Each structure stands twice: as structure tokens, then as C-alpha cells.
């Protein structure tokens, strides 16, 4: 008998457009002989399932069920494919924990912590071989902010909304006069902003997951953006970035990276699949942690599907493995 799976998408932020693309790809890959998949859209003003006749069936939030005719449908597990809030910041995970419904992603606490880039760096700092760029976490903007930053950090700088994703609101600053505008752009997306010194090196992104054989690391993707850095346009415009999977690393670099990202996964108490972004510093090859994404994108251009393929795995079976692991809980 097929397992009944809720594939959750949508969201409360601008990342919802990516969520819809990700969920469409996941739905197309899941094995229909094993899973009956219901795509559940969660928006600020409504939660619903839309059937093939374009009829919307509202979610009963008391038990996360839907009613189609006289039939009430409940779910064996939830595949969370909702980027940003409330799918990536722990809110939905806490809700499903209260209902006792298993899900494919990290738990509420881990999701909440990792949504905050500054807090995440503080937690993983201290892992053997892991380095973090010098940074300042801002909780507000003022006329004096730029001067204070330039007195403690060296250009170039990356300016990032602290809790955002998909590189929305992110800027690279190479001159002092660019800083006020970059800060304003970031604060338009979040109440907290992270300012980091630029690390010269090669950029990578790697998937890590807990599957049937335990914690595993996928082949890393080397990222060579045509833009000055890997921004929203570079992420989601086909051809805007050169992506090499597996990325170019020596055996020693590869071994070192795999050990470090497994330690990050364990220290943050991750579940399911995550994606960890990092730099290998020029000349030293030191590992510099950038961020972790607990609901990594699954569009046609996304890294995880590329990496699963490079590992010689079937993407549908990979997603099925995540579901089966969630069902063990």
C-alpha cells in the first residue's frame, strides 16, 4: 500500500517562487508506485491542496488533513520543499512535531538556528579544520554604521540579510561609498544583517544527507559565476554560472572537506538533506564555512540533483530514501 505524502510548498517570502519550482521537480521524480503525493500550498492567507480539476481543498490545521468529498486524507509523512519562512525557519517543523507527523527536514531547533547565518557560524566555529571569515552581525542601521564597519573590517565585504536565502538582498562591496546602499538593500530584507570579509578562493557547494547507510556526502559542485559573486540571478538563470560537478579538488582536499561537513552536520544535529557552501582559500586550501541551507533548492538548475546524478544515484530513489528515513521516526 502506497504511503501518503504531503509535499509542502509556497511560503511567506519572496522565495516562494523557488519553492514552487522545487516542489514541481520533486513531484515529477517521486515514485508513484510507492507514494501518493499531495502538493500542499501554504501561504499567509490560505493552506490548500489543488486537485487536477483546479478545485482547492482547504487544510484542516487542527490535524493537517484534507477532505475530498466524503473522504478525509491524513499523511504518513511530509516532504518539506518550502524555502524561507515558515518551512525553513522551524515554524512548520514545530507544528508537525506537535501533531506527531514525520517530515524530511531538520527539526525545529536546528532549522531556527541555521536560518540565522551569524548564529550558525558561532555554533560551527571550533570544528577541526573549519575556518570562518571575520564578520560583524548588525541588529540595526544608522549613519555611523558604515564608518564603524570600515574601522574593524577590510574591503572587499559581503553584505547579507542574516536570515534570508537564495542570495536575495546580498551585495559585494569593494569601495567605501558602496557600503550604505548595500546595507540598505540588506536591511530591506531582514532586521539583522551579516557583514563578512571577502575570502579569496574557490567556491563550492556540497550536499550532505542521512540515508539508509548513515550520513553521506555527495560530490561537491564547484561554482564559477559569470557575475562578481553567486547572486540570485546567477543561481536561477540557466547558463549564468559555470558549475562543475564533481568540483576540482585534490584527494586530500576532498577527504578534508568530507570530514568537516560531516562534523558540521552532526554538530548542528541535522536531518534529511542539507547543502553546505564553502570556500577553499587560495594558496592555503583552508576550508572557510559560508552557510548551510536546510531546505536546499531542487529546481532543474539546483546543485543537489546534479550531485546525486554525479554520485551515480537515481534522484527519485534519493528522494524516496529521505522519505523512508523520515518514516523511521
N, C-alpha and C positions, 0 to 999 in steps of 0.2 A: 504494500500500500504506500502510495506516494506521501512524502512529508509535505505539509502545507507551510509555505514560506511567505512571509511578508517582506517585500523588497521596498524599503523605505527611501523616499527621495523628496526633493523640494528644498525647504528651508526658509529661514527668516532673513537671509542676507543676499548680497549680490552674487554669491557663489552658487545660488540655486540653478543658474543656467548650466553650470558644470555638472551639478548633481543630476539633472535630467539626462544629460548626455551619458554620464557614468552608469546610471541605472538602466538606461536603454541597452547599453553594451552588455552589462552583466546579465540582464534578462535574456538577451539573444544567445548567450553562451551556456546558461544553466540547462542541465539535462532534464527535459520534460518527462522522461520515463521514470525519473526519481523524485522530481519536485513539482508541485503545483504552486506556481508563483503568482502572487497578487501584488501588483505595484501600488503601494500606498503613498499618496501625496500628502505631505504635511506642510501647510502654510500657516501664517499667523492667524488668518481668519477662518480656515477650514481644514479638516483632515478627511480624506475620502479615497475610495477606490473607484476608478472609472472603468466600466466594462467595455466590451467590444462594440456595444451599441451607443457608446458615449454617455451612458447613464451613470451619474455619480451616486455612489452608495456611501453615506457618512460613516465615519468610525465611531463606535461607541467607546469613548475614552475611559469608561469605568473598567473595562476588561480588554481593550484593544481588539474588538471584534467588529465584523460587518454582518449585515443581514441582506441576503439576496433572496427576494420572495419570502418564503416561509423558512428558509434555511439560514441558520446562524453559523458563521465561519470564524473559528479561532485558529491561532497559528502555533505551529510547533517551534518555530524559530524566526528570528528577524535578521535579515541581511541589511545592515545599515549602510546606505550609499547616499548619505546626506552630508555635504560639505558645509562647514561653518555651523552656526547655531540653528537648531538645537541638537544636531546629530553628531557634532564633533567636539562639543564642549562639555559633555557629560550629562546634559539635561535629560535626553531620551534614555540614556543608559540607566539613570536613576529611576526613571519611570518604569522601564521594563524590569528592573530588579524588584521593585515593589510588587509588580504583577507576577513575578516568577517566570518570565518568558526569556529564554536564552537568546543571545544575539552574537553577531560575528566579530564585534569590535572590542577595543579595550574597555575596561569598566569605567564607572562614573568618575572615580578619583583620578585615575591616570589620564582620562580624556580631559578633565578640567585642568589639571596641571600642565599637560603638554600643549594645550591651547594657548598658554602663556609662554612665549619664547624665552623671556627673561628668567622666569621661574624654572623652566626646563633646563636651561644652561646651568643654573645653580645646583640642580639635582645631579646632573651627569658629570659635573666638574669633579675631578678626583679619580675618575676611571683611568686605569693604567694606559698610557699612550694617547689619551684623548686630550686635545687642546681646545680652548675657546678663545675667540678674538676678544680683545679688550673692548668693553662696551659700557654704555650708560643707559639705564632704564628711566624713562621720563614719565611722570604722572601728571604733567601739565605743561602748557606752553606759555612763554612770556617774552617780552622784548629782550630780556637778558639771556635767554636760553642759548642762542647761537654762540655768544661770546663765551659762556661757561663751558660749552661743549668743546670749543676750539682750544680752550686752555688745558683740557685734560685728554683730548683725543687728537690723533693725527689724521689729516686727509690722506687719501680719499675715505669717505664714510658711506656706509649703507644705512638708510633710514627706513624702518619697517614698522607698520602697525603691530603691536605686540601680540594681538590675538587673532589677526587676520590670516587668510590663506590665499592661495593662487597668486601670490605676489601683488595683490591689489593694494594700491597706496604706497608701494615701495619705490624708493629712488636711490640712485648712486650720486653722491655729491663729491665733486673734485675741486670746487672752489668755494671760498667762504660765502660769496654772495648768493650761491645757490641754496644755502642751508635753510634760510627762513621759509622759502617756498616749499621745500621738501618736507619740512616739519609740519607745515600747514596741511599739506596733502595727506600725510600720515595721520595727523590728528582728526582729519575729516572722516577717517575710517575707524578710529579707536580712541579710547580715552587714555591709553598707555602706548608709548612709542619706544622702540628699542633702537639705539644708535650704536653701530659697531664699526670698528676699524676694518678696512679692507685687507683681506688676506690674498696675496698674490700666489696663484697656484692653479691646479686643475680641479674642475668642479665635477662632482659625481652625485648620483642618487642611487640608493640601493634598497631593495625590498627585503624585509625580514618577516617571517611568519612562524606560527606554531601549528604544525600539521601533524599528520599521523605518526611521523618519525621524530617528533620533537621540534625544537627551534632550528630553523633552517634559513640560510642566507641565499638570496637569488643572485645571479650575475649582475654586477653593478653597471649602470649606464653612465658613460662619460658625456658631459653636457658642454657643447661649444656653441653658445648663442651668437647669432649674427648681430644682435643688439649689444649694447655695452654690458648688459647683465641679463639674467634669466627672468624677465618680467612676464606679466600676464600675456602679452602679445606673443612673446617667444614660446610660452608654454602651450598655447592653444591655437596657434596659426601653423598649419602644415607647411613644412619647409623652412620655417623661420629659425630653426635651430638644428645644428648637426648633432645627432645623438648616436653614440657608438656603444653597442651592447654585444658582448661584454666590453667594458671600458678597458683602456690600455693601462695595465698595471703589471709590475713585476710579480713573480710568485711571492716574494717577501711582502710586498705592499698588499697584495690580495689576502694573504694569510693574516696580516696585522689588522686590516680593515674588518675581516670577518670576525675576528676575536673581539674587537672593540664594539662593533654594532650588536653582537650578541649580548655583550655586557650592558650596553645601553638598554636593550630590550628587557633584560632581566631586572636591571635596577629601577626602571620605570614601571615594572610589573605589567608589561604589555600583554595583550591577547590578539588573536587574529593576525591580520596583515598590517604592517606599518611600512612607511618609507622614510629612510633617514638620508638627509642631504649633508654632504661634507666636502671639504677641500683637502687636497693633498698639496701642502705648501711647496712652492718652487724651491729647488735645491735640497731641502731637508726631507721632503716627503712626509712631514709631520701631518697627522690626522687632525683637522680642525672641524669640530662639530658645528653645523649650521642650524638645523632644526629637524624635528620629527613630525610626520604627518600621520595621524592615527586613522584617517579615512582617506587614503590616497586615491587620486583620480583614476578612473577606469574608462576613459574615452579611448577612441581609436589612436590618439596621439600619446597616450599615457605610458609611463615607464613600466609599471608592473606587468601589463600584458606583454610588452617587449621582453622583459626579463624572464617571465615564465616560459615564453617560446624559446629563448636562448638556453634555458635550462633543460630543454627537450621535453617539457611538460605540456599537457593539454590545458588550455585556460579554463574550459568548462569543468574539468576534473579538479583543477586547482580551487575554483570557487566552491565546488562540492565538498572538497576536503575541509574548507573553512566552516561550512555549514555543519558537517559531521562532527567537527571538533567542538563547535558551539553546543551541539545537542548532547555531548558527553556531560555538560554542566547540569 
